[in-house]
Amino acid sequence: MRISSLNALPAGATELGVVYASVEGVNEHSFEECLHELIEKADKLGATALVALQLAQSQFQWNQRTSLLATAIREAGAEAAHTIGSPAAHTDGSRR
């Protein structure tokens, strides 16, 4: 899996669209929960990577949220088995 905050599109990559996810809370689990949701949405588009990842956390007393925004891309020559949502794609061994 490749996730980058850089906005450079690799040579031969196809831009699939912008994906957005938002979850309640600003804590040690909210980023991972939000990232999981973002990856699921990108996977549905057939993405193999996310670029230009942006994090926004609002900590208003009545509405604490963690949000992520990124551009989903399909890299040239990327195989379906290595999409960002597949277990093989995660370097930490987790299944998302």
URTA-V124043 format. One record per run of one state. SS is the DSSP state (alpha for helix, beta for strand, coil for the rest). FROM is the first residue (numbers start at 1). LEN is the number of residues. If there is no record, write none. Layout:
# URTA-V124043
((SS	FROM	LEN) (SS	FROM	LEN))
This chain:
# URTA-V124043
((coil	1	1) (beta	2	2) (coil	4	10) (beta	14	11) (coil	25	5) (alpha	30	15) (coil	45	4) (beta	49	12) (coil	61	2) (beta	63	12) (coil	75	5) (alpha	80	3) (coil	83	4) (alpha	87	3) (coil	90	7))
